[in-house]
Structures are given as structure tokens and as C-alpha cells.
């Protein structure tokens, strides 16, 4: 989890311009009413979808990729 700690620290130190550039990389479209953002309206960019899209929050059991069929 070291990567996330470093990422979080860098986001805290980022300028408004740097944060705007990051959002452009991650978010394709979002709906807002005044200054209030609707969290359900996020449309992630294709590279960000595996990390932030709906599928990222679905639990999948781990399986052994080398498992053999049982007779």
C-alpha cells in the first residue's frame, strides 16, 4: 500500500492546476448542480474504469489459475 500513501501525500501537495490535470485523466464526464457533485454520475475514462468503475467494487473469489478438473 506504499503506492497509495505516496499518491495521497502528493495529491495533498498538488496545486489546483495539477489537480485539474489529474481529474482530466481520470474523469470523462460528471453531473453537478451548482457546486454539488452527484457521485452516481461519474463516467470514468477508459484507463480509469478498472480501478474506479462498477466492476472494481464487485467481489470475486480467488481461484487457482492452474487448477485441474476433478473427475
C-alpha positions as CSV (number, residue, x, y, z in Angstrom):
1,X,0.0,0.0,0.0
2,X,3.0,2.3,-0.1
3,X,1.9,3.5,-3.6
4,X,-1.4,4.8,-2.2
5,X,0.3,6.6,0.7
6,X,2.7,8.3,-1.7
7,X,-0.2,9.1,-4.1
8,X,-2.3,10.6,-1.2
9,X,0.6,12.7,0.0
10,X,1.2,14.0,-3.5
11,X,-2.4,14.9,-4.0
12,X,-2.4,16.9,-0.8
13,X,0.6,18.9,-2.0
14,X,-0.7,19.3,-5.6
15,X,-1.6,22.7,-7.0
16,X,-5.0,23.4,-8.3
17,X,-3.7,23.2,-11.9
18,X,-2.1,19.7,-11.1
19,X,-5.4,18.5,-9.6
20,X,-7.3,19.7,-12.6
21,X,-4.9,17.8,-14.9
22,X,-5.3,14.6,-12.8
23,X,-9.1,14.9,-12.9
24,X,-9.0,15.2,-16.7
25,X,-7.0,12.0,-16.9
26,X,-9.5,10.1,-14.7
27,X,-13.0,11.6,-15.2
28,X,-14.7,11.7,-18.6
29,X,-18.0,13.2,-17.5
30,X,-19.8,14.2,-14.3
31,X,-23.0,15.9,-13.4
32,X,-23.1,18.8,-10.9
33,X,-25.8,21.0,-9.6
34,X,-24.2,24.3,-8.6
35,X,-21.2,23.3,-6.5
36,X,-22.7,19.9,-5.5
37,X,-21.4,16.8,-7.5
38,X,-23.7,13.8,-8.0
39,X,-21.4,10.8,-7.1
40,X,-23.5,8.4,-9.1
41,X,-22.9,10.4,-12.3
42,X,-19.2,9.8,-12.6
43,X,-18.2,8.5,-16.0
44,X,-14.5,7.3,-15.8
45,X,-12.1,7.5,-18.7
46,X,-11.3,4.1,-20.2
47,X,-7.9,3.7,-18.4
48,X,-9.5,4.5,-15.0
49,X,-12.5,2.2,-15.3
50,X,-10.9,-0.9,-14.0
51,X,-9.9,1.0,-10.8
52,X,-13.0,3.2,-10.2
53,X,-15.8,1.8,-12.3
54,X,-18.6,-0.5,-11.1
55,X,-16.6,-3.7,-11.7
56,X,-13.9,-2.5,-9.4
57,X,-16.3,-2.9,-6.4
58,X,-17.5,-6.4,-7.2
59,X,-16.1,-9.1,-5.0
60,X,-14.6,-12.1,-6.9
61,X,-13.3,-15.2,-5.2
62,X,-9.7,-16.0,-5.8
63,X,-9.1,-19.1,-7.9
64,X,-6.1,-21.1,-8.8
65,X,-5.2,-20.5,-12.4
66,X,-3.6,-24.0,-12.5
67,X,-6.5,-25.9,-11.0
68,X,-7.2,-29.3,-12.6
69,X,-10.6,-30.6,-13.4
70,X,-12.0,-33.1,-10.9
71,X,-13.0,-36.5,-12.4
